[in-house]
Amino acid sequence: MSERKDRGPESPSENPFVSESADITSLVPRGLRIGAALSWRFLTVIAALYVILWLIGYLSVVVIPLSVALLLAALLAPAVAQLVQLKFPRGLAAAIVLIGGLAVLGGLLTFVVVQFTNGLPELQRQLTESLNQIKDWLLNGPLHLRQEQIQQFINQAISFLQDNQASLTSSALTTAGTVGEILTGFVLTLFILIFFLAGGGQIWSFLVRGVPARVRNRVDVAGKRGFASLVSYVRATAAVAVVDAVGIGVGLWIVGVPLVVPLATLVFLGAFIPIIGAVITGGVAVLVALVTNNFVTALIVLAIVIGVMQLESHVLQPLLLGRAVRLHPLAVVLAITAGLVTAGIAGALLSVPLLAVLNAGIRSLLHEVDPDPGGVDVLHDQGAQPNNDETGDKADSKTDSEDDPAAGAPAERP
């Protein structure tokens, strides 16, 4: 026993199990070992992302209002900053901007509702005429349907509604519950927005304190770059939405489609979902033109919508959004699709801003040179861009030369 203790622990070469394991590992092809190592790491990352997405979905009642409040804060922060520059206290400036924003939103919704109410009788009249024209076409057109067949179809539709009354009632109750959730989310969003506008900088400084000191400045700058990108995104998206709404609204007014203001407002709101939002809301305008006017008017409205979409895609998007957030259109489309599949309308609305923030933050972490949190202006487009990459490369090469004396020394001649 004492002799074995004097010898100490067995070395790996003396342990037959370790030697056998090493022999087996050497028999596995190198490509297979690399593939296995990458596979389990990939699965670990996917599992972590799944848990994160599950938590976000589980806490969606909090996450969605928080995200919407952050978007609204990015939209209203420049106005608050202007009032602060005019010597207003920050809390008072936030209150003025918030109350003004709510007043504008309430006035816009009231105006839309009034316009819709005033235009409803004319809409009903035009809808009745369109239905009569469709009925006349079905009777006297190529189909030559009989009055009894049309009446039978109407009776079947009424019977379908009566047979599915329970499910329709359940859907109405579900809709009522959804309206309640929306109102609750609106109040929570408003509450969070107040604190973001009044003390967003202090909240961010508190969060950054939890980061290790050696990387605190870098993380601070990356976060500010991300918020600056969000401000640029919201500003550019609002400009694009205004152009879409005005262009389509003027076109609807010229061709005589009713409910111009409600439809233009719908286009404005839909434009905040890049690419697909304005297309869907423009399709609603085409459908209204088809139902209330005629087929030719619907084709004209469709041409107007396509023209506005071309202006957005080839001029406004590259000029405003492309310069503000530097996102490739393919990345935008994929982000919207993934968000729509994952979280519905909320996911489609928030996916591109999230991608813009991650893009700016990651680029800052990778390329930022001598990050200075005080030098980042989050309310200007330039604040979303890290230091000059060329300067960064020169600084990196200079740092390498300082670390390696031989790198900066002249080469010896042979």
RODO-2510 file (C-alpha; in nm, 4 decimals, decimal comma):
residues 414
     n   res          X          Y          Z
     1     m     0,0000     0,0000     0,0000
     2     s     0,2742     0,2446     0,0951
     3     e     0,4663     0,1597    -0,2189
     4     r     0,1604     0,2412    -0,4333
     5     k     0,1115     0,5713    -0,2490
     6     d     0,4720     0,6632    -0,3148
     7     r     0,4245     0,6103    -0,6849
     8     g     0,1431     0,8686    -0,6960
     9     p    -0,1510     0,8669    -0,9396
    10     e    -0,1213     0,6787    -1,2616
    11     s    -0,0315     0,8824    -1,5683
    12     p    -0,2704     0,8751    -1,8660
    13     s    -0,0274     0,6560    -2,0525
    14     e    -0,0371     0,3986    -1,7720
    15     n    -0,4192     0,3994    -1,7469
    16     p    -0,5567     0,1412    -1,9914
    17     f    -0,9017     0,3097    -2,0103
    18     v    -0,7563     0,6474    -2,1084
    19     s    -0,5302     0,4834    -2,3608
    20     e    -0,8206     0,2880    -2,5114
    21     s    -1,0339     0,6057    -2,5353
    22     a    -0,7518     0,7892    -2,7083
    23     d    -0,7115     0,5028    -2,9538
    24     i    -1,0852     0,5070    -3,0341
    25     t    -1,0865     0,8857    -3,0820
    26     s    -0,7977     0,8591    -3,3237
    27     l    -0,9973     0,6135    -3,5319
    28     v    -1,2872     0,8610    -3,5809
    29     p    -1,2402     1,0654    -3,9003
    30     r    -1,1463     1,4258    -3,8381
    31     g    -1,4381     1,5571    -4,0428
    32     l    -1,6838     1,3536    -3,8365
    33     r    -1,5329     1,4837    -3,5112
    34     i    -1,5637     1,8429    -3,6335
    35     g    -1,9203     1,7808    -3,7531
    36     a    -2,0192     1,6296    -3,4185
    37     a    -1,8652     1,9215    -3,2282
    38     l    -2,0473     2,1732    -3,4456
    39     s    -2,3723     1,9758    -3,4214
    40     w    -2,4013     1,9700    -3,0438
    41     r    -2,3052     2,3359    -3,0230
    42     f    -2,5664     2,4176    -3,2866
    43     l    -2,8302     2,2211    -3,0971
    44     t    -2,7378     2,4031    -2,7769
    45     v    -2,7801     2,7410    -2,9462
    46     i    -3,1145     2,6358    -3,0989
    47     a    -3,2356     2,5129    -2,7590
    48     a    -3,1346     2,8424    -2,5970
    49     l    -3,3135     3,0419    -2,8692
    50     y    -3,6218     2,8230    -2,8281
    51     v    -3,6286     2,8881    -2,4531
    52     i    -3,5874     3,2621    -2,5122
    53     l    -3,8703     3,2692    -2,7693
    54     w    -4,0899     3,0622    -2,5375
    55     l    -4,0296     3,3064    -2,2525
    56     i    -4,1057     3,6012    -2,4811
    57     g    -4,4303     3,4346    -2,5895
    58     y    -4,5206     3,3482    -2,2306
    59     l    -4,4561     3,7073    -2,1219
    60     s    -4,6031     3,8629    -2,4367
    61     v    -4,8481     4,0660    -2,2269
    62     v    -4,5442     4,2550    -2,0943
    63     v    -4,3001     4,2205    -2,3844
    64     i    -4,5283     4,3636    -2,6556
    65     p    -4,6267     4,6813    -2,4614
    66     l    -4,2617     4,7267    -2,3641
    67     s    -4,1505     4,6992    -2,7268
    68     v    -4,4235     4,9307    -2,8552
    69     a    -4,3369     5,1829    -2,5827
    70     l    -3,9740     5,1705    -2,6938
    71     l    -4,0795     5,2403    -3,0545
    72     l    -4,2960     5,5315    -2,9438
    73     a    -4,0137     5,6619    -2,7255
    74     a    -3,7855     5,6595    -3,0290
    75     l    -4,0534     5,8533    -3,2210
    76     l    -4,1178     6,1138    -2,9498
    77     a    -3,7674     6,1491    -2,8020
    78     p    -3,6555     6,4165    -3,0550
    79     a    -3,9521     6,6380    -2,9590
    80     v    -3,8712     6,5969    -2,5892
    81     a    -3,5077     6,6873    -2,6597
    82     q    -3,6161     7,0041    -2,8414
    83     l    -3,8220     7,1165    -2,5429
    84     v    -3,5356     7,0375    -2,3058
    85     q    -3,3092     7,2601    -2,5171
    86     l    -3,5673     7,5373    -2,4681
    87     k    -3,5070     7,5121    -2,0904
    88     f    -3,8162     7,3037    -2,0136
    89     p    -3,7715     7,0529    -1,7267
    90     r    -3,7441     6,7045    -1,8712
    91     g    -4,0497     6,5743    -1,6849
    92     l    -4,2620     6,8657    -1,8063
    93     a    -4,1286     6,8240    -2,1619
    94     a    -4,2198     6,4538    -2,1579
    95     a    -4,5693     6,5370    -2,0285
    96     i    -4,6252     6,8027    -2,2965
    97     v    -4,5123     6,5732    -2,5785
    98     l    -4,7131     6,2793    -2,4479
    99     i    -5,0321     6,4805    -2,4000
   100     g    -4,9823     6,6411    -2,7408
   101     g    -4,9313     6,3026    -2,9023
   102     l    -5,2453     6,1618    -2,7393
   103     a    -5,4394     6,4702    -2,8513
   104     v    -5,3223     6,4283    -3,2104
   105     l    -5,4039     6,0564    -3,2044
   106     g    -5,7457     6,1164    -3,0500
   107     g    -5,8229     6,3945    -3,2969
   108     l    -5,7173     6,1769    -3,5896
   109     l    -5,9309     5,8834    -3,4741
   110     t    -6,2285     6,1135    -3,4116
   111     f    -6,1897     6,2650    -3,7573
   112     v    -6,1715     5,9200    -3,9162
   113     v    -6,4803     5,7988    -3,7288
   114     v    -6,6759     6,1121    -3,8243
   115     q    -6,5729     6,0776    -4,1891
   116     f    -6,6685     5,7102    -4,1893
   117     t    -7,0079     5,7870    -4,0296
   118     n    -7,0805     6,0653    -4,2753
   119     g    -6,9791     5,8512    -4,5702
   120     l    -7,1691     5,5413    -4,4582
   121     p    -7,5034     5,6284    -4,6281
   122     e    -7,3277     5,6939    -4,9595
   123     l    -7,1302     5,3732    -4,9128
   124     q    -7,4515     5,1773    -4,8547
   125     r    -7,6098     5,3321    -5,1635
   126     q    -7,3121     5,2496    -5,3835
   127     l    -7,2914     4,9021    -5,2352
   128     t    -7,6578     4,8410    -5,3155
   129     e    -7,6050     4,9576    -5,6724
   130     s    -7,3013     4,7328    -5,7085
   131     l    -7,4944     4,4339    -5,5759
   132     n    -7,7775     4,5067    -5,8175
   133     q    -7,5292     4,5270    -6,1052
   134     i    -7,3743     4,1951    -5,9992
   135     k    -7,7211     4,0404    -5,9780
   136     d    -7,8131     4,1739    -6,3214
   137     w    -7,4866     4,0379    -6,4644
   138     l    -7,5553     3,6968    -6,3125
   139     l    -7,9064     3,6933    -6,4633
   140     n    -7,8410     3,8465    -6,8046
   141     g    -7,4676     3,7853    -6,8470
   142     p    -7,2851     3,4814    -6,9816
   143     l    -7,3870     3,2650    -6,6843
   144     h    -7,7656     3,3147    -6,7388
   145     l    -7,8528     3,2121    -6,3846
   146     r    -8,2160     3,1978    -6,2754
   147     q    -8,3683     3,4081    -5,9984
   148     e    -8,4382     3,0877    -5,8043
   149     q    -8,0698     2,9886    -5,8074
   150     i    -7,9621     3,3255    -5,6692
   151     q    -8,2296     3,3118    -5,4001
   152     q    -8,1239     2,9573    -5,3127
   153     f    -7,7641     3,0739    -5,2684
   154     i    -7,8823     3,3553    -5,0377
   155     n    -8,0897     3,1085    -4,8334
   156     q    -7,7912     2,8770    -4,8009
   157     a    -7,5790     3,1649    -4,6738
   158     i    -7,8470     3,2528    -4,4153
   159     s    -7,8719     2,8876    -4,3096
   160     f    -7,4940     2,8716    -4,2718
   161     l    -7,5004     3,1714    -4,0393
   162     q    -7,7827     3,0187    -3,8338
   163     d    -7,6115     2,6801    -3,8097
   164     n    -7,2838     2,8362    -3,6979
   165     q    -7,4375     3,0873    -3,4593
   166     a    -7,2683     2,9278    -3,1585
   167     s    -6,9224     2,9480    -3,3119
   168     l    -6,9868     3,3045    -3,4272
   169     t    -7,0962     3,3996    -3,0745
   170     s    -6,7846     3,2370    -2,9339
   171     s    -6,5730     3,4305    -3,1832
   172     a    -6,7465     3,7527    -3,0785
   173     l    -6,6691     3,6803    -2,7114
   174     t    -6,3098     3,6047    -2,8049
   175     t    -6,2960     3,9338    -2,9927
   176     a    -6,4333     4,1143    -2,6876
   177     g    -6,1623     3,9535    -2,4749
   178     t    -5,9035     4,0591    -2,7305
   179     v    -6,0311     4,4169    -2,7141
   180     g    -5,9921     4,4035    -2,3366
   181     e    -5,6344     4,2805    -2,3723
   182     i    -5,5627     4,5593    -2,6226
   183     l    -5,6940     4,8223    -2,3824
   184     t    -5,4861     4,6768    -2,0994
   185     g    -5,1794     4,6719    -2,3223
   186     f    -5,2466     5,0332    -2,4240
   187     v    -5,2559     5,1492    -2,0623
   188     l    -4,9374     4,9548    -1,9819
   189     t    -4,7664     5,0951    -2,2927
   190     l    -4,8620     5,4478    -2,1910
   191     f    -4,7306     5,3914    -1,8387
   192     i    -4,3961     5,2557    -1,9642
   193     l    -4,3670     5,5336    -2,2226
   194     i    -4,3934     5,8004    -1,9523
   195     f    -4,0873     5,6625    -1,7743
   196     f    -3,8948     5,6113    -2,0993
   197     l    -3,9453     5,9735    -2,2026
   198     a    -3,8841     6,1202    -1,8566
   199     g    -3,5844     5,9093    -1,7538
   200     g    -3,4798     5,6702    -2,0289
   201     g    -3,1134     5,7682    -1,9947
   202     q    -3,1104     5,6924    -1,6230
   203     i    -3,2808     5,3554    -1,6819
   204     w    -3,0156     5,2612    -1,9389
   205     s    -2,7301     5,3756    -1,7111
   206     f    -2,8710     5,1586    -1,4312
   207     l    -2,8868     4,8546    -1,6611
   208     v    -2,5308     4,9082    -1,7864
   209     r    -2,3978     4,8973    -1,4294
   210     g    -2,4598     4,5231    -1,4311
   211     v    -2,2028     4,4774    -1,7098
   212     p    -1,8374     4,4059    -1,6135
   213     a    -1,6326     4,7242    -1,5933
   214     r    -1,3787     4,6212    -1,8600
   215     v    -1,6486     4,6063    -2,1311
   216     r    -1,8973     4,8558    -1,9860
   217     n    -1,8122     5,1400    -2,2240
   218     r    -1,8306     4,9118    -2,5263
   219     v    -2,1719     4,7739    -2,4255
   220     d    -2,2942     5,1244    -2,3381
   221     v    -2,1967     5,2570    -2,6798
   222     a    -2,3454     4,9533    -2,8577
   223     g    -2,6771     5,0036    -2,6792
   224     k    -2,6833     5,3732    -2,7670
   225     r    -2,5977     5,2921    -3,1290
   226     g    -2,8897     5,0475    -3,1320
   227     f    -3,1354     5,3061    -2,9971
   228     a    -3,0038     5,5641    -3,2451
   229     s    -3,0754     5,3140    -3,5220
   230     l    -3,4271     5,2701    -3,3821
   231     v    -3,4815     5,6484    -3,3848
   232     s    -3,3627     5,6650    -3,7469
   233     y    -3,5845     5,3710    -3,8416
   234     v    -3,8984     5,5202    -3,6861
   235     r    -3,8324     5,8616    -3,8406
   236     a    -3,7755     5,7152    -4,1881
   237     t    -4,0740     5,4800    -4,1607
   238     a    -4,3011     5,7671    -4,0603
   239     a    -4,1868     5,9678    -4,3646
   240     v    -4,2500     5,6693    -4,5947
   241     a    -4,5932     5,6119    -4,4353
   242     v    -4,6933     5,9760    -4,4936
   243     v    -4,5931     5,9571    -4,8609
   244     d    -4,7841     5,6291    -4,9071
   245     a    -5,0968     5,7633    -4,7374
   246     v    -5,0948     6,0942    -4,9286
   247     g    -5,0225     5,9289    -5,2646
   248     i    -5,2927     5,6623    -5,2357
   249     g    -5,5378     5,9026    -5,0686
   250     v    -5,5072     6,1606    -5,3495
   251     g    -5,5500     5,8859    -5,6069
   252     l    -5,8669     5,7584    -5,4360
   253     w    -6,0064     6,1118    -5,4190
   254     i    -5,9415     6,1733    -5,7892
   255     v    -6,1184     5,8568    -5,9066
   256     g    -6,4098     5,9149    -5,6668
   257     v    -6,3763     5,6263    -5,4220
   258     p    -6,5670     5,6897    -5,0960
   259     l    -6,4073     5,6876    -4,7471
   260     v    -6,0847     5,8448    -4,8716
   261     v    -5,9660     5,9643    -4,5303
   262     p    -6,0264     5,6341    -4,3438
   263     l    -5,8569     5,4390    -4,6220
   264     a    -5,5591     5,6795    -4,6316
   265     t    -5,5279     5,6504    -4,2515
   266     l    -5,5339     5,2723    -4,2831
   267     v    -5,2549     5,2916    -4,5420
   268     f    -5,0531     5,5179    -4,3096
   269     l    -5,0816     5,2732    -4,0209
   270     g    -5,0094     4,9724    -4,2411
   271     a    -4,6939     5,1322    -4,3812
   272     f    -4,5242     5,0877    -4,0427
   273     i    -4,4944     4,7204    -4,1399
   274     p    -4,2396     4,7548    -4,4229
   275     i    -4,3158     4,6163    -4,7695
   276     i    -4,6254     4,4092    -4,6887
   277     g    -4,8205     4,6588    -4,4759
   278     a    -4,8922     4,9133    -4,7466
   279     v    -4,9587     4,6339    -4,9983
   280     i    -5,2296     4,4791    -4,7785
   281     t    -5,3944     4,8109    -4,6940
   282     g    -5,3731     4,9156    -5,0605
   283     g    -5,5493     4,5899    -5,1452
   284     v    -5,8307     4,6917    -4,9091
   285     a    -5,8623     5,0201    -5,1016
   286     v    -5,8824     4,8268    -5,4301
   287     l    -6,1516     4,6004    -5,2837
   288     v    -6,3552     4,9000    -5,1643
   289     a    -6,3260     5,0572    -5,5115
   290     l    -6,4425     4,7306    -5,6703
   291     v    -6,7431     4,6956    -5,4393
   292     t    -6,8535     5,0588    -5,4317
   293     n    -6,7650     5,1744    -5,7848
   294     n    -6,6861     4,9381    -6,0699
   295     f    -6,4220     4,7130    -6,2172
   296     v    -6,2518     4,9906    -6,4159
   297     t    -6,2180     5,2111    -6,1069
   298     a    -6,0709     4,9188    -5,9151
   299     l    -5,8103     4,8702    -6,1898
   300     i    -5,7199     5,2408    -6,1732
   301     v    -5,6826     5,2214    -5,7942
   302     l    -5,4697     4,9092    -5,8352
   303     a    -5,2432     5,0990    -6,0758
   304     i    -5,2164     5,3847    -5,8246
   305     v    -5,1238     5,1452    -5,5435
   306     i    -4,8621     4,9740    -5,7605
   307     g    -4,7159     5,3128    -5,8598
   308     v    -4,6889     5,4240    -5,4963
   309     m    -4,5315     5,0900    -5,4025
   310     q    -4,2750     5,1324    -5,6808
   311     l    -4,1942     5,4806    -5,5515
   312     e    -4,1527     5,3386    -5,2025
   313     s    -3,9406     5,0415    -5,3101
   314     h    -3,7062     5,2170    -5,5545
   315     v    -3,6798     5,5682    -5,4090
   316     l    -3,7984     5,6036    -5,0514
   317     q    -3,6772     5,2741    -4,9075
   318     p    -3,3178     5,3023    -5,0391
   319     l    -3,2984     5,6768    -4,9722
   320     l    -3,4473     5,6838    -4,6224
   321     l    -3,4603     5,3391    -4,4635
   322     g    -3,1496     5,2088    -4,6392
   323     r    -2,9397     5,5012    -4,5251
   324     a    -3,0881     5,5019    -4,1756
   325     v    -3,0571     5,1351    -4,0777
   326     r    -2,8500     4,9789    -4,3599
   327     l    -3,0579     4,6630    -4,3946
   328     h    -3,0734     4,4576    -4,7126
   329     p    -3,4280     4,4189    -4,8549
   330     l    -3,3956     4,0398    -4,8371
   331     a    -3,3155     4,0632    -4,4663
   332     v    -3,6215     4,2857    -4,4186
   333     v    -3,8529     4,0420    -4,5992
   334     l    -3,7194     3,7402    -4,4094
   335     a    -3,7454     3,9230    -4,0760
   336     i    -4,1065     4,0234    -4,1439
   337     t    -4,1970     3,6685    -4,2491
   338     a    -4,0338     3,5148    -3,9429
   339     g    -4,2011     3,7682    -3,7145
   340     l    -4,5403     3,7124    -3,8767
   341     v    -4,5139     3,3337    -3,8396
   342     t    -4,3830     3,3561    -3,4834
   343     a    -4,5957     3,6303    -3,3293
   344     g    -4,8532     3,7435    -3,5847
   345     i    -4,9078     4,1140    -3,6513
   346     a    -4,7029     4,2180    -3,3475
   347     g    -4,4102     4,0096    -3,4716
   348     a    -4,4314     4,1598    -3,8203
   349     l    -4,4384     4,5101    -3,6694
   350     l    -4,1452     4,4576    -3,4326
   351     s    -3,9194     4,2265    -3,6345
   352     v    -3,7544     4,4918    -3,8542
   353     p    -3,6888     4,7393    -3,5671
   354     l    -3,5359     4,4531    -3,3678
   355     l    -3,3175     4,3610    -3,6648
   356     a    -3,2090     4,7252    -3,7044
   357     v    -3,1144     4,7506    -3,3345
   358     l    -2,9213     4,4217    -3,3432
   359     n    -2,7455     4,5235    -3,6644
   360     a    -2,6267     4,8558    -3,5213
   361     g    -2,5337     4,7086    -3,1837
   362     i    -2,3367     4,4149    -3,3232
   363     r    -2,1549     4,6353    -3,5756
   364     s    -2,0586     4,8660    -3,2904
   365     l    -1,9297     4,5782    -3,0781
   366     l    -1,7229     4,4417    -3,3659
   367     h    -1,5879     4,7626    -3,5216
   368     e    -1,6034     5,0367    -3,2592
   369     v    -1,2670     5,1978    -3,1860
   370     d    -1,2100     5,3672    -2,8478
   371     p    -1,5829     5,3768    -2,7613
   372     d    -1,6889     5,6965    -2,5851
   373     p    -2,0475     5,6810    -2,4494
   374     g    -2,0613     6,0585    -2,4201
   375     g    -1,9848     6,1044    -2,7893
   376     v    -2,2915     5,9165    -2,9174
   377     d    -2,5908     6,1319    -3,0137
   378     v    -2,8827     5,8914    -3,0263
   379     l    -3,1160     6,1445    -3,1923
   380     h    -2,9213     6,1711    -3,5191
   381     d    -2,8659     5,9177    -3,7955
   382     q    -2,4890     5,9347    -3,7531
   383     g    -2,5312     5,8123    -3,3973
   384     a    -2,6281     5,4697    -3,5304
   385     q    -2,2983     5,4258    -3,7165
   386     p    -1,9777     5,3081    -3,5456
   387     n    -1,6445     5,4805    -3,5956
   388     n    -1,4951     5,4795    -3,9446
   389     d    -1,4033     5,1219    -4,0316
   390     e    -1,0959     5,2386    -4,2174
   391     t    -0,9831     5,4322    -3,9112
   392     g    -1,0594     5,1290    -3,7045
   393     d    -0,8421     4,9105    -3,9260
   394     k    -0,5559     5,1579    -3,9007
   395     a    -0,5969     5,1730    -3,5263
   396     d    -0,6014     4,7947    -3,5035
   397     s    -0,2843     4,7658    -3,7130
   398     k    -0,1232     5,0350    -3,5003
   399     t    -0,2161     4,8463    -3,1855
   400     d    -0,0718     4,5269    -3,3310
   401     s     0,2521     4,7078    -3,4107
   402     e     0,2738     4,8416    -3,0572
   403     d     0,2112     4,4988    -2,9074
   404     d     0,4672     4,3306    -3,1341
   405     p     0,7929     4,5284    -3,1565
   406     a     0,9074     4,3188    -3,4480
   407     a     0,5958     4,4149    -3,6464
   408     g     0,6939     4,7798    -3,6542
   409     a     1,0663     4,7227    -3,7060
   410     p     1,2091     4,7478    -4,0575
   411     a     1,2847     4,4168    -4,2218
   412     e     1,6446     4,3137    -4,2262
   413     r     1,8060     4,3033    -4,5673
   414     p     1,9502     3,9704    -4,6719
***
